[in-house]
Amino acid sequence: MKLTQRLSLKLRLTLLFLLLSLTAWFAASVVAWQQTTHKLDKLFDTQQMLFAKRLLTMDLDEIRAPERMRDIPKKVKHGRLDDDALAFAIYAVDGKMLLNDGENGRDIPYHYRRDGFDNGQLQGDNDEWRFLWLTSPDGKYRVVVGQEWEYRQEMALDVVSSQLTPWLVALPVMLLLLILLLSRELKPLKKLAQTLRSRSPDATDKLPTEGVPTEVRPLLDALNHLFARTQEMMTRERRFTSDAAHELRSPLAALKVQTDVAQLYQDDPEAQSKALSQLHAGIDRASRLVDQLLHAVAPGFTG
């Protein structure tokens, strides 16, 4: 017997609900991850493009800033700042760095490539970054804006987790409610089982179908039909027993009389022989009567 067949219906339904819920949650997580990463990549690429274009709107010929910007004073509140959100640097076409953000931007390596997005790494770091290179209209400057891939992935994970975690936390509550609901709906079946256990063998009343699930009613109808047929059979057997007792009473009484007569004529062989012949004939009649009764209650019986 399989393990699932040994489990109760309530437990099997609960496990099936749990399996389907986890499968749906996993599928939703995969779809949400793919859609979120795609949307965030599009958003952050747009952000990099806008930031790079704003840098190009500066009068780059008038840059008098040092190679790196001053660090923000410690006493200034940073708010919710992530150093990996964006990094930038401005180069001359000969590769000389003119300006950077003072953080990761100073480690962006210079590459003279065509404008557009490119993946790479910072100097002395193995993490993957996404860079956007743009050239100024006069062709004298190169602006690069970078963002770490891990930052995007963490952001996507935070978004997906914030959407799916509440649903996952609610799963135990849903399971508890499901168990309570199943217990309530299966309560009529437990009551029916108790009724069958305490039912008398000769009971003729039908099983109640009120409150029983629709899926179980055909079973109750079949049981009630079986009980009705059983009652009919028991009635026929009682009638047969009564009729047999009535029909056999007279032949048995006659056989007893013939036996007594045969015993009385032990000294008269002729009379005793006649009495024994009548006794034998009475036995034959009783046998035929028994065969007729058995045939009436069970057609096809041949003795």
Wavefront OBJ file of the C-alpha trace (Angstrom):
o trace
v 0.000 0.000 0.000
v 1.324 3.394 -0.950
v 2.105 5.960 1.699
v -0.493 8.392 0.347
v -3.196 5.745 0.699
v -2.392 5.366 4.388
v -2.751 9.092 5.036
v -6.063 10.624 6.002
v -8.029 12.647 3.474
v -7.564 15.823 5.512
v -3.802 15.352 5.682
v -3.565 14.562 1.968
v -5.552 17.674 1.047
v -3.402 19.788 3.360
v -0.162 18.445 1.895
v -1.491 18.912 -1.638
v -2.464 22.507 -0.863
v 0.973 23.127 0.639
v 2.713 21.647 -2.401
v 0.617 23.649 -4.860
v 1.084 26.840 -2.830
v 4.856 26.463 -2.680
v 4.986 25.632 -6.390
v 2.902 28.698 -7.216
v 5.064 30.824 -4.907
v 8.251 29.581 -6.547
v 6.882 30.184 -10.050
v 5.700 33.658 -9.043
v 9.131 34.375 -7.543
v 10.902 33.415 -10.770
v 8.560 35.521 -12.904
v 8.753 38.453 -10.474
v 12.552 38.255 -10.413
v 12.803 38.293 -14.204
v 10.366 41.164 -14.600
v 11.859 43.183 -11.746
v 15.445 42.835 -12.957
v 14.367 43.816 -16.468
v 12.483 46.882 -15.238
v 15.288 47.931 -12.882
v 17.928 47.522 -15.584
v 15.868 49.755 -17.825
v 15.362 52.277 -15.010
v 19.010 52.399 -13.944
v 20.263 52.535 -17.536
v 17.989 55.529 -18.057
v 19.277 57.066 -14.839
v 22.882 56.633 -15.963
v 22.086 58.130 -19.347
v 20.379 61.196 -17.842
v 23.209 61.738 -15.360
v 25.862 61.468 -18.084
v 23.982 63.924 -20.316
v 23.741 66.389 -17.446
v 27.489 66.149 -16.931
v 27.964 66.910 -20.617
v 25.879 70.064 -20.280
v 28.589 71.489 -18.019
v 31.186 73.831 -19.461
v 33.933 71.241 -19.395
v 36.499 73.778 -20.613
v 36.026 75.700 -17.382
v 36.683 72.732 -15.088
v 38.898 73.994 -12.320
v 38.045 71.377 -9.754
v 40.700 69.031 -8.390
v 40.852 65.489 -9.660
v 38.553 64.320 -6.880
v 35.703 65.967 -5.052
v 35.963 66.583 -1.352
v 34.405 63.979 0.915
v 31.137 64.889 2.538
v 31.822 65.943 6.128
v 31.037 63.323 8.713
v 28.721 65.688 10.541
v 26.455 65.955 7.507
v 23.675 63.423 7.521
v 23.995 61.099 4.578
v 20.466 59.812 4.774
v 19.977 56.514 3.021
v 23.043 56.677 0.810
v 24.648 53.829 -1.094
v 28.132 54.436 -2.435
v 27.580 51.895 -5.209
v 24.470 53.597 -6.575
v 26.407 55.676 -9.103
v 30.013 56.583 -9.829
v 31.322 58.960 -12.469
v 34.498 60.368 -13.926
v 35.383 62.886 -16.639
v 38.410 62.250 -18.844
v 40.192 64.166 -21.508
v 40.490 62.291 -24.775
v 44.102 61.528 -23.955
v 42.978 59.553 -20.875
v 43.761 62.142 -18.217
v 41.163 62.161 -15.441
v 39.796 65.659 -14.920
v 37.079 65.027 -12.335
v 35.548 62.146 -10.376
v 33.037 61.630 -7.592
v 35.725 61.097 -4.975
v 34.671 57.494 -4.352
v 34.512 54.676 -6.860
v 34.787 57.032 -9.818
v 38.520 57.503 -9.326
v 39.036 53.761 -9.899
v 37.192 53.596 -13.220
v 39.772 52.614 -15.863
v 39.874 54.666 -19.036
v 39.004 52.965 -22.306
v 38.561 54.750 -25.567
v 35.616 52.909 -27.010
v 32.538 53.925 -28.860
v 29.767 55.547 -26.862
v 27.312 53.272 -25.111
v 26.999 50.758 -22.308
v 29.750 48.342 -21.420
v 30.569 45.960 -18.585
v 33.848 46.066 -16.728
v 35.624 46.238 -13.386
v 37.177 48.903 -11.225
v 40.903 48.968 -10.745
v 41.828 46.569 -7.951
v 38.286 45.147 -7.705
v 36.743 41.996 -9.159
v 33.101 43.097 -8.918
v 31.273 43.609 -12.188
v 30.140 47.131 -13.056
v 27.994 48.577 -15.822
v 29.536 51.625 -17.457
v 28.088 54.222 -19.811
v 30.574 56.165 -21.955
v 29.620 59.390 -23.734
v 31.810 61.797 -25.703
v 31.287 65.552 -25.571
v 30.020 67.190 -28.774
v 33.411 68.774 -29.413
v 35.133 65.402 -28.994
v 37.560 66.628 -26.326
v 36.088 64.937 -23.260
v 34.824 61.539 -22.258
v 32.218 61.089 -19.504
v 31.720 57.701 -17.840
v 28.967 56.818 -15.354
v 29.121 53.443 -13.637
v 26.965 51.311 -11.383
v 27.769 48.008 -9.706
v 25.746 45.019 -10.931
v 25.478 43.695 -7.391
v 23.671 46.885 -6.385
v 21.040 46.253 -9.041
v 20.668 42.620 -8.014
v 20.293 43.540 -4.357
v 17.710 46.152 -5.264
v 15.775 43.611 -7.340
v 15.975 41.091 -4.498
v 14.653 43.674 -2.040
v 11.737 44.519 -4.325
v 10.819 40.875 -4.965
v 11.215 39.965 -1.292
v 9.015 42.843 -0.183
v 6.290 41.570 -2.515
v 6.523 37.826 -1.878
v 7.631 37.570 1.750
v 4.251 38.678 3.192
v 2.544 36.034 1.090
v 4.977 33.388 2.328
v 4.496 34.508 5.936
v 0.724 34.242 5.457
v 1.030 30.650 4.221
v 1.011 29.070 7.739
v -2.120 31.072 8.563
v -3.732 29.825 5.356
v -2.768 26.254 6.253
v -4.296 26.611 9.714
v -7.504 28.012 8.250
v -7.564 25.191 5.702
v -7.209 22.554 8.436
v -10.014 24.153 10.452
v -12.206 24.372 7.355
v -11.554 20.741 6.420
v -12.293 19.621 9.984
v -15.583 21.474 9.838
v -16.553 20.117 6.422
v -15.559 16.533 7.301
v -17.404 16.584 10.612
v -20.599 15.097 9.044
v -18.504 12.154 7.815
v -17.218 11.480 11.335
v -20.787 11.649 12.617
v -21.840 9.228 9.880
v -19.052 6.814 10.872
v -20.229 6.898 14.490
v -23.790 6.236 13.339
v -22.679 3.198 11.338
v -20.636 1.817 14.253
v -23.577 2.074 16.639
v -26.174 0.922 14.094
v -28.111 -2.232 14.978
v -27.790 -5.109 12.464
v -31.575 -5.263 12.010
v -32.041 -1.478 11.741
v -34.285 -0.470 8.844
v -34.056 3.338 8.942
v -32.118 5.163 6.235
v -28.928 7.075 6.884
v -29.477 10.857 7.015
v -28.043 12.881 4.130
v -28.531 16.365 5.566
v -25.299 18.336 5.852
v -23.293 15.683 4.012
v -21.076 16.923 1.139
v -22.530 16.424 -2.311
v -19.619 14.165 -3.291
v -20.526 11.719 -0.493
v -24.274 11.569 -1.115
v -24.023 8.908 -3.864
v -22.270 6.675 -1.329
v -25.047 7.242 1.215
v -27.695 6.550 -1.425
v -25.933 3.288 -2.311
v -25.727 2.305 1.369
v -29.411 3.083 1.920
v -30.272 1.016 -1.154
v -28.132 -1.837 0.188
v -29.809 -1.614 3.584
v -33.234 -1.749 1.891
v -32.277 -4.856 -0.093
v -30.823 -6.447 3.029
v -34.061 -5.721 4.897
v -36.086 -7.316 2.100
v -33.869 -10.394 2.194
v -34.165 -10.671 5.973
v -37.957 -10.341 5.688
v -38.072 -13.134 3.104
v -35.896 -15.333 5.323
v -38.155 -14.754 8.326
v -41.195 -15.531 6.207
v -39.505 -18.653 4.869
v -38.612 -19.793 8.372
v -42.165 -19.247 9.539
v -43.665 -20.996 6.504
v -41.221 -23.885 6.763
v -42.005 -24.397 10.424
v -45.719 -24.349 9.662
v -45.470 -26.665 6.646
v -43.193 -29.158 8.359
v -45.154 -29.325 11.585
v -47.852 -31.666 10.186
v -45.513 -34.059 8.292
v -43.238 -34.353 11.290
v -46.207 -35.081 13.543
v -47.350 -37.792 11.098
v -43.847 -39.278 11.033
v -43.846 -39.401 14.799
v -47.205 -41.223 14.783
v -45.962 -43.744 12.194
v -42.860 -44.340 14.292
v -44.970 -44.965 17.390
v -47.232 -47.364 15.438
v -44.228 -49.298 14.132
v -42.965 -49.678 17.667
v -46.383 -50.897 18.915
v -46.596 -53.693 16.285
v -43.283 -55.327 16.980
v -45.107 -58.649 17.543
v -47.068 -58.291 14.288
v -44.563 -58.274 11.407
v -47.183 -57.544 8.766
v -48.613 -54.548 10.594
v -45.135 -53.313 11.452
v -44.061 -53.591 7.797
v -47.088 -51.593 6.729
v -46.341 -48.948 9.356
v -42.712 -48.741 8.222
v -43.832 -48.363 4.591
v -46.080 -45.490 5.573
v -43.196 -44.007 7.601
v -40.936 -44.207 4.553
v -43.591 -42.562 2.382
v -44.005 -39.800 4.972
v -40.247 -39.186 4.946
v -40.340 -38.904 1.149
v -43.170 -36.367 1.340
v -41.273 -34.364 3.977
v -38.150 -34.394 1.793
v -40.111 -33.169 -1.231
v -41.669 -30.440 0.904
v -38.238 -29.306 2.100
v -36.994 -29.249 -1.515
v -40.000 -27.166 -2.568
v -39.433 -24.702 0.269
v -35.736 -24.376 -0.520
v -36.485 -23.913 -4.210
v -38.989 -21.195 -3.372
v -36.477 -19.214 -1.328
v -33.412 -20.016 -3.513
v -34.297 -20.822 -7.149
v -31.936 -23.314 -8.731
v -31.408 -25.349 -5.577
v -31.385 -29.073 -6.447
v -30.725 -30.607 -3.038
l 1 2 3 4 5 6 7 8 9 10 11 12 13 14 15 16 17 18 19 20 21 22 23 24 25 26 27 28 29 30 31 32 33 34 35 36 37 38 39 40 41 42 43 44 45 46 47 48 49 50 51 52 53 54 55 56 57 58 59 60 61 62 63 64 65 66 67 68 69 70 71 72 73 74 75 76 77 78 79 80 81 82 83 84 85 86 87 88 89 90 91 92 93 94 95 96 97 98 99 100 101 102 103 104 105 106 107 108 109 110 111 112 113 114 115 116 117 118 119 120 121 122 123 124 125 126 127 128 129 130 131 132 133 134 135 136 137 138 139 140 141 142 143 144 145 146 147 148 149 150 151 152 153 154 155 156 157 158 159 160 161 162 163 164 165 166 167 168 169 170 171 172 173 174 175 176 177 178 179 180 181 182 183 184 185 186 187 188 189 190 191 192 193 194 195 196 197 198 199 200 201 202 203 204 205 206 207 208 209 210 211 212 213 214 215 216 217 218 219 220 221 222 223 224 225 226 227 228 229 230 231 232 233 234 235 236 237 238 239 240 241 242 243 244 245 246 247 248 249 250 251 252 253 254 255 256 257 258 259 260 261 262 263 264 265 266 267 268 269 270 271 272 273 274 275 276 277 278 279 280 281 282 283 284 285 286 287 288 289 290 291 292 293 294 295 296 297 298 299 300 301 302 303
